Amino acid sequence: MASAQLRDTRRRIDSVEATKKITRAMELIAASRIPRAQARVQGSKPYTAKLIEVIENVGAAGTSDHKLLERRETQTIGLLIVSSDRGLAGAYASNIIRMAEARIHELESEGKDVLVYAVGKKGQAYFRYRDYQIEQAYLGVTDTPGYGDARAVANLVMEHYAVGRVDAIEAFYTKFVRAMTQTPTHLELLPITPPELEEDEEAASISYGFEPDPDEILNRLLPRYVEAIIFNMLLEASASEHSARRRAMKAATDNAEELIKNLTVQANRARQAEITTAITEIVGGAEALADR
């Protein structure tokens, strides 16, 4: 009996050690990707900040009636949900999916129609399994998103909003705060709420001359603004995913090490019991021979 238990325990140790090697490798890969993802997030912020500044100045001089600024009665709401293509990242994907699903239930209770634009395989699989209407899914984007990916998403949601397919677009993504903190975030994407100058900024603002007129410039800038916002969302989500995966894989590696220690103790006890049994049998046999 002890021998069978010992073999079983050793097999479990080998299995856990193999799993530990995989989780350790995934932890190191995720850790190596975090600095680059953080750098991309930080690198995108000056462009977005300058774009907002330009829109503030141009918007103060014009009265654009661009379709992306048009607010109308909302009956159909589009939800842009940025999850992940791969798992093994703890509760990263489930947190944002739960937040989006709670919003869907809220909108449906108000009698609204909901269309889902899913970025990432996890979100697509979840909402498709539950029979939500997925208008478009984007796969293979979340690991290392490019500006072309953001433009493809932005063009589709802007087109659907402009033609009245949806009356508003709301976005759900995970905001990267720091390596240990990522926050699920809800953002109203469309219609655009133009940033406005504060009173002190307005007093200190410089008077510009615009060529062509401010409205035409603003009409050209607004689509770029939506693209930049979506690109920043994808970058934040990517950095958050890598950080969450590194933490999850580190926890899995630590748990594997602890389990190996416990199984090793069990194996040693089983081996000791096996040796004790063998010695007992030898002594018993010797005594039986001596008595005979």
N, C-alpha and C positions, 0 to 999 in steps of 0.2 A: 504493500500500500504506500509506504513511504517513498519507494522508488518511483512509482507512477506520479505521485505528487511532485517529486523533485523534477522529473522530466517536464511536467506541465508548467511548473514555475520557471524553469530555464527557457522554455519556448516563449513564455510571456515576456521574459526579460529581453530576449532577442528581438521580439516584435516591437516592444516599446523603444529599444535602442534604435531600431530602424526608423521609427516614427520621429524620434528625437532628432536624428540627422536631417530629416526633411524639414521639420519646423525650424531648426536652427538655420538651415540654408535659406529658407524663406524669410526669416527674421533679418538675416544679413542683406539679402537682396532688397527688401523694403527699406532698411536703414540706409543703404547706399543711394536709393532713389529720393529720399526725403530732401536732402540739401538742394538738389537740382529743382525739385518741385517747389520748394520754398523760394528759390531764386526767381523762378518764373512768375510766381505770385507777386513778389515784390517788384519785379521788372515791369509787370503790366499796370501797376497802380499809377505811375507818373503819366502814362498815356491817357488813362481814363480820367485822371484828375484834370489834365490840361483840356481834354475834350469837354468836360463839364464846365470848366472856366469859360471856354469859347462859347458854349451854348448859353451860359448865363449872360454874357455880353451881347451876343447876337440876339437872344430872346428879348433883352431889354429894349432893343432898337426896332424890333419887328413885331408883327402880329400874324404869325404863320397859322394857316388853317390846315396843316398837314394831317392826313388821315390817322397817323400814329398818335396824334394829340387829341383826336376826337373821342369824347366821352358820350356813351349812349346807354340806354337801358340794357341791363345785362340779363340775357336769357340762357346763353350758351357760354360756358367758361372753359378755357383751355388751361390745363395744368402741365407745366413743363417740369418733369421730375428727374433729377440727376442722381442716379444711384451708382452701381458699379457693375462691371462685367464679370468679375470674379468674386468668390467668397473668401472664407478664411480671414476675415477682417473684423471679427467680433460682431458688435451690434451696429456697425457703420451703416449698412444698407437698410437694416430693419428699422432703425430710428427715423430715417427720412421717409421711408415707405409708410410707417405708422402715422407720421405727421400729415402726409399727403392724403392718406385714406380717411383720416379724421376730417380733413377739409372737404373731401368728396361727400362724406355722409352729411356734413353740415349744409353743403350746397344742394344736395338732393332733397333734404328735408325742407328746403325753401322752394322746391319745385324747379330748380335749375337743371339744365343739361350739362354734362361734363364730358370733355374730350381729353384724353391723356396723350401727352408727347413724352415718351420714355427714353431717357438717355441711360443706357446700361442694361445688361442682360437681366440682372436681378429684378429691377423694377418692371421690365417688360414681362418676365415670367410670372411675377406675382399678380399683376393687374390683369394679364390675359387669363390666368387660371381662374380668377374671380369674375370673369366675363365683363370687365369694364371695357369701354370702347377706346381702343388704342388707335389714335389717328396716325401716328408715325413713331417708329422705334429707331434708335441709333445705337449700333453695337460697335465694339472695338474702338471706343473714343476715350473712355475714362482713364486709361492708364497714362497715356501721354497725349493729351488733347492739343490740337493745332488750331491756328486761327481759321483755317479752312473749314474745320469741323464746326466752329462757332458760327461762321458765316452761313453754312448750310442750314443749321438749326434756326438762325435768325431770319433767313430769307423765307423759310416756310411759315414760321409763326407770324411774321409781318404780313405775308401774303394773305394768310387766312384771316387775320384781323382786318386788313384793308378791304377785302371783298365781303366781310360780314359773316364768314364761316364761324367765327367766335366773336364775342363781344368784349372779352377781356382775357388776358393771359397772366397767370400767376406762376411763379417759379418756386421750386423747392430744391435746395441744395445744402451741402454741409460746408459751413464757413470755417476756414482754418484760422485758429487763434494763435496757437503755438503747438509744439510737438505733442504735448499731453492733453490738449484741449481742442475739441472740434465741436461746433455748435450747429445743429440742424436749423435752417433758416428759411423763412417764408418771405417772398418778395413779390410785389405787384410789378410786373414787367410792362404790360400794355393795358391801357393807354399810357403813354409816357407823361409823367408829371415833370414839366420843365423845371430845372433848378433855378431858384430865384436869388438875386443878390441880396445880402443882408444890408441893413441901413448904413452901417459903417463902411461896408464895401462899396455900396452905391455912391456914397459921398466921395470916396477916394477913387472911383472908377475913372478911366480915361475915355474921352470921347473918340470913337473910331469912325472912319469913313469906310463904307462897305461897297465892294464891287464884285459881283452884281449886288442887287438889293438884299437886305437882311433876310427877308422871307425865303428867297431862293437858297441862300447859304444855309439857313436853318433846315430847309427841306432836304438838303444834301447831307447835313451832319446827323440828323436824327437816326437814319438807318445805321450809320457808323457807330452811333452811340449805343444802339441796341446790340450790335455785334460785339462791341467792347464789353458791355455788361455781361453778356452770355459767355464770352471768352474768359472773363475774370471768374465767373461762376464755375466753369469747367476746371480752371486751374486750381481754385480753392478746393473743389471737390476732390481733385486728383491728389493734392498734397494731404488732404484729410484722410483719404483712403490709404495711402502709403503709411501714414502715422498710425492709423488704427490697425492695419495689418501687422506692423512691427510690434505693437503692444500685444496683440492677440497671439502672435507666434512666440514672443518672449514668454508669455504666460504659459503657453502650451509646452515650451521647452522646459521651463521650470517645473511644471507638473510632471513631465516625463522623468526628469531627474529624481524627483521625490518618489515617484512610483517605482523607479528602478531600485532606489535604496530600500524601500519597503519589501519589494520582491526578493532582493538579495538576502535580506534578513530571513524571509520565509524559506528561501532555498538553503541557507546555512542551517536553519533549524531542521529542515527535512533531511538534509545530508547527515546531520548529527543523529537524528532519529534512526536513519538507515544504518549508521555505524553501530549505534547502541544495540539495535536489533540483531545485527550480525554477530557482535560480541556475545550477546546473550545466548544466541543459538549455539555458538561455538562452546561457550562454558557449559551450557546445558547438555550438549552432546558429549563433552569430555566427562562430565559427572555421570552420565548414563553409562558410558563405557567403564568408568572406574567402579561403579556399583555392580556391573555385570561381572 
